[in-house]
């Protein structure tokens, strides 16, 4: 095949081709074919799935320093409620996010974590999972730990009905299992009481259900009506005073979305290291085996609808989390108002004043220097002995 350049009035010369059947022409055609094949192969590799492409971390990324398996046998953790925390070295932190999933904001949080190669734990609400299952699937697919936070964020220490408390605790885990299936490695028996409100009776029921209560060491106050800069300042100040620990944020809050990229950069700059907590697989299976099916009709109806949709769509679910979502736009289920509640819940201290329809914007907040001498957080007890905890993976030290 021969190519001849013919000039015309356009910007580029036009090529006309004629076939050359000589031996030299056939050799040229074979060479061209091989070169085109190599280009196509390289193009295919460059368009690999997002999951595969996202496995490489930038050299300057915060990263995840190690993975810590937390056994049920160690009991509840978090100084704010239990006076003890995880066996973390000074400067080690565990990132946790409550109250999701909520598509736009949780997606922005996941993007920020992925950009820094950081793994976290998400304490999800069952009713939110029923509305936005595809966001939960993405969270699990990206390697984060899935924990639960009741069915609809009822403050259980204010609820007198044992049946309501039971349905709230079990409903959250039932919803997560319906979306992820019981053998999903991301699913955990970790559980957080809404508002950190617990009691000996509630702790006893959680233990009977083989759930491991997770409290906190550092509260970011991102649910309060304060600026994103104030949230960032409080997290860093309290973290400096505590020396590390379990950090509480909320992936549904616009303030968290706004400050998370800068917070991760500040953790890196100040020498903090992220620890990813995971359950023992046997503990997760034990908790699933102890589940009490919720009895309240609204919760049962919502779970039945969720199970039906997941069963119907499982056969055509995309194999790659980067492909078309299972639920178009992750739109909520069309359920009547109040379906998730069998009794009105106490109002939140401060409602979210943001407009849900707006696109979440990530802004960079000015760096905040740690205060001299710390302050803002009190350590009330020493961490428990490390016996029973197992470090299952550790990254090489940062250069």
C-alpha positions as CSV (number, residue, x, y, z in Angstrom):
1,X,0.0,0.0,0.0
2,X,1.4,3.4,-1.0
3,X,0.5,6.7,0.4
4,X,0.8,9.9,-1.6
5,X,0.4,13.4,-0.1
6,X,-1.8,15.7,-2.1
7,X,-1.9,19.3,-1.1
8,X,-5.3,21.1,-0.9
9,X,-6.7,24.2,0.6
10,X,-7.2,22.7,4.1
11,X,-4.7,22.8,7.0
12,X,-3.4,19.2,6.6
13,X,-2.4,17.5,3.4
14,X,-4.8,14.9,2.1
15,X,-3.5,11.3,1.6
16,X,-4.6,9.1,-1.2
17,X,-3.8,5.4,-1.1
18,X,-3.2,2.7,-3.8
19,X,-2.4,-1.0,-3.2
20,X,1.1,-2.2,-3.9
21,X,1.2,-6.0,-4.4
22,X,5.0,-6.3,-4.7
23,X,7.0,-8.1,-2.0
24,X,8.2,-4.8,-0.6
25,X,4.6,-3.6,-0.4
26,X,3.5,-6.7,1.5
27,X,6.4,-6.3,4.0
28,X,5.4,-2.7,4.5
29,X,1.8,-3.7,5.2
30,X,2.9,-6.3,7.7
31,X,5.0,-3.8,9.5
32,X,2.2,-1.3,9.6
33,X,-0.2,-4.0,11.0
34,X,2.2,-4.9,13.8
35,X,2.7,-1.2,14.8
36,X,-1.1,-0.7,14.8
37,X,-1.6,-3.8,17.0
38,X,0.9,-2.5,19.5
39,X,-0.8,0.9,19.6
40,X,-4.2,-0.8,20.2
41,X,-2.7,-3.0,23.0
42,X,-1.1,0.0,24.7
43,X,-4.4,1.9,24.4
44,X,-6.3,-1.0,26.0
45,X,-3.9,-1.1,28.9
46,X,-4.2,2.7,29.4
47,X,-8.0,2.3,29.6
48,X,-8.0,-0.3,32.3
49,X,-10.7,-0.2,34.9
50,X,-10.7,2.5,37.6
51,X,-10.2,-0.2,40.3
52,X,-7.1,-1.5,38.6
53,X,-5.8,2.0,37.8
54,X,-6.3,3.2,41.3
55,X,-4.1,0.6,42.9
56,X,-0.9,2.7,42.5
57,X,-0.3,5.5,45.0
58,X,1.6,8.7,44.5
59,X,4.9,8.8,46.3
60,X,3.8,11.8,48.4
61,X,0.4,10.3,49.3
62,X,-0.6,9.9,53.0
63,X,-1.3,6.2,52.5
64,X,-2.4,3.6,55.0
65,X,0.5,2.6,57.3
66,X,-0.9,-0.7,58.5
67,X,-4.1,-2.8,58.9
68,X,-5.1,-3.9,62.4
69,X,-7.5,-6.8,63.0
70,X,-9.7,-5.9,65.9
71,X,-11.2,-9.0,67.7
72,X,-14.6,-9.1,69.4
73,X,-12.9,-10.6,72.5
74,X,-11.3,-7.3,73.4
75,X,-14.7,-5.6,74.0
76,X,-15.8,-2.0,73.4
77,X,-13.2,0.7,72.4
78,X,-13.1,4.5,72.4
79,X,-12.1,6.7,75.3
80,X,-15.1,9.0,75.0
81,X,-17.4,6.2,76.1
82,X,-15.3,3.3,77.5
83,X,-12.1,4.8,78.9
84,X,-9.9,2.8,76.6
85,X,-9.0,2.7,72.9
86,X,-7.3,0.6,70.3
87,X,-3.6,-0.4,70.8
88,X,-2.3,2.4,68.6
89,X,1.2,3.8,68.6
90,X,1.7,7.5,69.2
91,X,0.8,9.4,66.0
92,X,-1.5,6.6,64.7
93,X,-5.1,7.5,63.7
94,X,-8.2,5.6,62.6
95,X,-10.6,7.5,60.4
96,X,-14.3,6.8,60.8
97,X,-17.3,8.3,59.1
98,X,-20.9,8.1,60.3
99,X,-24.5,8.5,59.0
100,X,-24.1,7.6,55.3
101,X,-24.3,6.6,52.6
102,X,-25.4,9.8,50.8
103,X,-24.4,9.7,47.1
104,X,-22.8,13.0,46.3
105,X,-21.1,13.7,49.6
106,X,-20.1,10.1,50.3
107,X,-18.7,9.9,46.8
108,X,-16.7,13.1,47.4
109,X,-15.3,11.6,50.6
110,X,-14.4,8.4,48.8
111,X,-12.6,10.4,46.1
112,X,-10.6,12.3,48.7
113,X,-9.6,9.1,50.5
114,X,-8.7,7.4,47.2
115,X,-6.5,10.3,46.1
116,X,-4.4,9.8,49.3
117,X,-4.6,5.9,49.3
118,X,-6.3,6.0,52.7
119,X,-8.7,3.3,54.0
120,X,-11.4,4.2,56.6
121,X,-14.4,2.7,58.4
122,X,-17.9,3.8,57.5
123,X,-20.7,3.4,60.2
124,X,-23.7,3.3,57.9
125,X,-27.4,3.9,58.7
126,X,-29.7,1.0,57.6
127,X,-32.4,3.3,56.1
128,X,-29.7,5.2,54.1
129,X,-28.4,1.9,52.8
130,X,-31.9,0.9,51.7
131,X,-32.1,4.2,49.7
132,X,-28.6,4.3,48.3
133,X,-27.2,0.7,48.0
134,X,-24.9,1.4,45.1
135,X,-23.0,4.0,47.2
136,X,-22.4,1.3,49.8
137,X,-21.3,-1.1,47.2
138,X,-18.7,1.4,45.9
139,X,-17.5,2.0,49.5
140,X,-16.9,-1.7,50.1
141,X,-15.4,-2.2,46.6
142,X,-12.8,0.4,47.3
143,X,-11.5,-1.5,50.4
144,X,-13.1,0.3,53.3
145,X,-14.6,-1.4,56.3
146,X,-18.4,-1.3,56.6
147,X,-19.8,-1.0,60.1
148,X,-23.3,-0.1,61.3
149,X,-25.0,2.7,63.2
150,X,-28.6,1.5,63.7
151,X,-31.5,1.5,61.3
152,X,-32.5,5.2,61.5
153,X,-30.2,6.9,64.0
154,X,-32.5,6.6,67.0
155,X,-30.9,7.7,70.2
156,X,-31.2,4.3,71.9
157,X,-30.3,5.5,75.4
158,X,-33.6,7.6,75.2
159,X,-35.7,4.7,73.9
160,X,-37.6,2.7,76.6
161,X,-39.0,0.0,74.3
162,X,-36.7,-3.1,74.1
163,X,-38.3,-4.1,70.9
164,X,-37.5,-0.7,69.2
165,X,-33.9,-0.9,70.5
166,X,-33.6,-4.5,69.1
167,X,-35.0,-3.5,65.7
168,X,-32.8,-0.5,65.4
169,X,-29.6,-2.4,66.2
170,X,-30.4,-5.4,64.0
171,X,-31.9,-3.4,61.1
172,X,-28.7,-1.6,60.3
173,X,-26.7,-4.8,59.9
174,X,-29.6,-6.6,58.0
175,X,-29.6,-3.8,55.4
176,X,-25.8,-3.9,55.0
177,X,-25.9,-7.7,54.6
178,X,-28.7,-7.4,52.0
179,X,-26.5,-5.2,49.8
180,X,-23.1,-6.8,50.4
181,X,-24.0,-10.4,51.2
182,X,-22.9,-12.1,54.3
183,X,-19.5,-13.2,53.1
184,X,-18.3,-9.8,51.9
185,X,-14.9,-9.1,53.5
186,X,-15.8,-5.5,54.0
187,X,-18.7,-6.2,56.3
188,X,-17.9,-6.1,60.0
189,X,-19.6,-6.5,63.4
190,X,-18.3,-3.0,64.5
191,X,-21.2,-0.9,65.8
192,X,-21.6,2.7,67.0
193,X,-24.4,4.0,69.2
194,X,-26.0,7.2,67.8
195,X,-24.8,10.1,69.8
196,X,-22.5,7.7,71.5
197,X,-25.4,7.1,73.9
198,X,-25.1,3.8,75.6
199,X,-25.9,2.0,78.8
200,X,-25.0,-1.2,80.5
201,X,-28.2,-2.8,79.1
202,X,-27.4,-1.6,75.6
203,X,-23.8,-2.8,75.8
204,X,-25.0,-6.1,77.1
205,X,-27.4,-6.6,74.2
206,X,-24.7,-5.6,71.7
207,X,-22.3,-8.2,73.3
208,X,-25.0,-10.8,73.1
209,X,-25.4,-10.1,69.4
210,X,-21.6,-10.4,69.0
211,X,-21.3,-6.7,68.0
212,X,-18.3,-4.7,69.0
213,X,-19.1,-1.2,70.1
214,X,-16.8,1.5,68.7
215,X,-16.8,4.9,70.4
216,X,-14.3,7.7,69.6
217,X,-11.2,9.5,70.8
218,X,-11.4,12.7,68.7
219,X,-14.7,14.5,67.7
220,X,-14.5,16.8,64.7
221,X,-17.8,18.6,65.5
222,X,-18.6,18.6,61.8
223,X,-22.3,18.3,62.5
224,X,-22.4,21.7,64.3
225,X,-23.1,25.0,62.6
226,X,-19.5,26.1,62.3
227,X,-17.3,26.9,59.4
228,X,-15.2,24.2,57.6
229,X,-12.1,26.0,58.9
230,X,-13.3,25.6,62.4
231,X,-13.9,21.9,61.9
232,X,-10.4,21.5,60.6
233,X,-8.9,23.5,63.5
234,X,-10.8,21.4,66.1
235,X,-9.8,18.1,64.7
236,X,-6.1,19.0,64.5
237,X,-6.2,20.6,68.0
238,X,-7.8,17.6,69.7
239,X,-5.7,15.2,67.7
240,X,-2.6,17.0,68.9
241,X,-3.8,16.8,72.5
242,X,-4.7,13.1,72.3
243,X,-1.6,12.0,70.3
244,X,-3.7,9.9,68.0
245,X,-6.8,7.7,68.2
246,X,-10.2,7.1,66.6
247,X,-11.5,10.2,64.7
248,X,-15.2,10.8,64.2
249,X,-16.4,12.6,61.1
250,X,-19.6,12.4,59.1
251,X,-19.6,11.7,55.3
252,X,-23.0,13.3,54.9
253,X,-21.8,16.7,56.1
254,X,-20.7,19.3,53.6
255,X,-18.1,20.6,56.1
256,X,-16.4,17.2,56.0
257,X,-16.4,17.1,52.3
258,X,-14.9,20.6,52.2
259,X,-12.0,20.0,54.7
260,X,-11.1,16.3,54.1
261,X,-8.5,16.9,51.3
262,X,-6.7,19.5,53.5
263,X,-7.1,17.3,56.6
264,X,-5.4,14.4,54.9
265,X,-2.6,16.7,53.8
266,X,-2.2,18.0,57.3
267,X,-2.0,14.5,58.7
268,X,0.8,13.7,56.3
269,X,2.6,17.0,57.0
270,X,2.4,16.5,60.8
271,X,3.7,12.9,60.7
272,X,0.4,11.1,61.6
273,X,-0.1,7.5,60.2
274,X,-3.4,6.0,59.2
275,X,-4.4,2.6,60.6
276,X,-7.2,0.6,58.8
277,X,-9.2,-1.5,61.3
278,X,-10.7,-4.7,60.0
279,X,-12.7,-7.5,61.7
280,X,-11.8,-11.2,62.1
281,X,-14.0,-13.0,59.5
282,X,-15.2,-15.4,62.2
283,X,-16.5,-12.5,64.3
284,X,-18.5,-11.1,61.4
285,X,-20.1,-14.5,60.7
286,X,-20.9,-14.9,64.4
287,X,-22.7,-11.5,64.5
288,X,-24.7,-12.4,61.3
289,X,-25.7,-15.7,62.9
290,X,-27.1,-13.9,65.9
291,X,-29.1,-11.3,64.0
292,X,-32.7,-10.9,65.2
293,X,-34.9,-10.1,62.2
294,X,-36.6,-6.7,62.8
295,X,-40.3,-7.0,63.7
296,X,-41.5,-3.5,63.1
297,X,-43.6,-3.5,59.9
298,X,-42.0,-0.4,58.3
299,X,-38.5,-1.8,58.7
300,X,-39.5,-5.2,57.4
301,X,-41.2,-3.7,54.4
302,X,-38.2,-1.6,53.5
303,X,-35.8,-4.6,54.0
304,X,-38.1,-6.8,51.8
305,X,-38.1,-4.2,49.1
306,X,-34.4,-3.9,49.3
307,X,-33.9,-7.6,49.2
308,X,-36.2,-8.0,46.2
309,X,-34.3,-5.3,44.2
310,X,-30.9,-6.7,45.1
311,X,-32.0,-10.2,44.1
312,X,-33.5,-9.1,40.8
313,X,-30.5,-7.0,39.8
314,X,-27.7,-9.2,41.1
315,X,-27.6,-11.2,37.9
316,X,-26.8,-8.1,35.8
317,X,-24.6,-6.2,38.3
318,X,-21.5,-4.8,36.7
319,X,-18.3,-6.8,37.6
320,X,-16.3,-3.6,37.8
321,X,-17.3,-0.9,40.4
322,X,-16.2,1.8,37.8
323,X,-18.9,0.7,35.3
324,X,-22.5,1.8,35.1
325,X,-24.1,1.9,38.6
326,X,-26.5,-0.8,39.6
327,X,-29.1,1.9,40.4
328,X,-29.4,4.7,38.0
329,X,-28.1,7.8,39.7
330,X,-28.4,5.9,43.0
331,X,-31.9,7.3,43.3
332,X,-33.7,6.6,46.6
333,X,-36.4,4.1,46.9
334,X,-39.8,5.7,46.5
335,X,-41.1,5.2,50.0
336,X,-43.7,7.3,51.8
337,X,-42.6,9.8,54.5
338,X,-42.0,8.2,57.9
339,X,-41.8,4.7,56.5
340,X,-38.5,4.0,58.4
341,X,-39.9,5.0,61.8
342,X,-42.4,3.4,64.1
343,X,-42.1,6.3,66.5
344,X,-40.8,9.9,66.1
345,X,-37.1,10.2,66.7
346,X,-35.6,13.0,68.8
347,X,-34.5,15.9,66.6
348,X,-30.9,16.2,65.7
349,X,-29.0,18.9,67.6
350,X,-28.4,20.9,64.5
351,X,-30.1,20.1,61.2
352,X,-28.1,20.1,57.9
353,X,-28.7,23.5,56.4
354,X,-27.2,22.7,53.0
355,X,-29.2,22.3,49.8
356,X,-29.2,18.6,48.9
357,X,-29.4,19.3,45.2
358,X,-26.2,21.2,45.0
359,X,-23.0,19.7,43.8
360,X,-20.6,19.1,46.7
361,X,-17.6,21.4,46.3
362,X,-14.2,20.6,47.7
363,X,-12.3,23.7,48.9
364,X,-8.9,24.0,50.3
365,X,-8.8,25.4,53.8
366,X,-5.8,27.2,55.2
367,X,-3.5,25.1,57.3
368,X,-3.9,25.4,61.0
369,X,-0.9,25.1,63.4
370,X,-1.2,23.0,66.5
371,X,-1.7,25.0,69.7
372,X,1.3,25.2,72.1
373,X,0.8,22.7,74.9
374,X,-2.2,21.0,73.2
375,X,-5.5,21.1,75.1
376,X,-9.1,20.4,74.2
377,X,-9.1,16.6,74.9
378,X,-8.5,14.6,78.0
379,X,-7.1,11.1,78.2
380,X,-9.1,9.4,80.9
381,X,-7.4,5.9,80.8
382,X,-4.5,4.1,79.3
383,X,-5.0,2.0,76.2
384,X,-5.6,-1.8,76.8
385,X,-2.8,-4.3,76.4
386,X,-2.1,-5.2,72.8
387,X,-2.8,-8.9,73.5
388,X,-5.6,-10.1,71.2
389,X,-5.1,-7.6,68.5
390,X,-3.2,-8.7,65.4
391,X,-1.5,-6.4,62.9
392,X,-2.3,-8.1,59.6
393,X,-0.5,-5.8,57.2
394,X,2.1,-3.0,57.4
395,X,3.3,-0.6,54.7
396,X,7.0,0.2,54.4
397,X,8.0,3.4,56.2
398,X,7.6,6.6,54.2
399,X,10.7,8.0,52.7
